[in-house]
Amino acid sequence: MAQDKDRQIVTQSQIKFVFDYSKQIGVNLKLKEIVGVTNVLVDYCINGYSKEIGERLDAIDKFITDKFTEE
């Protein structure tokens, strides 16, 4: 599925954000995890906040916190 230009720009921005954020907090995310978090953030940037996005962000926070305590 081809992405429109705006979505490509948002995706590039968010993947950099996720990579930088994970480095800053010292959590090593696998590529699949980076892409998954990026997709949620892209959905948020394009569609705005919703209850579903909030739940997905909560799940990501829990995942990252759990991963942080493992390392």
Secondary structure as the mmCIF struct_conf table of DSSP 4:
data_model
#
loop_
_struct_conf.conf_type_id
_struct_conf.id
_struct_conf.beg_label_comp_id
_struct_conf.beg_label_asym_id
_struct_conf.beg_label_seq_id
_struct_conf.end_label_comp_id
_struct_conf.end_label_asym_id
_struct_conf.end_label_seq_id
HELX_LH_PP_P HELX_LH_PP_P1 ALA A 2 ASP A 4
HELX_RH_AL_P HELX_RH_AL_P1 LYS A 5 ILE A 25
TURN_TY1_P TURN_TY1_P1 GLY A 26 GLY A 26
HELX_RH_AL_P HELX_RH_AL_P2 LEU A 31 ASN A 47
HELX_RH_AL_P HELX_RH_AL_P3 LYS A 51 GLU A 70
#
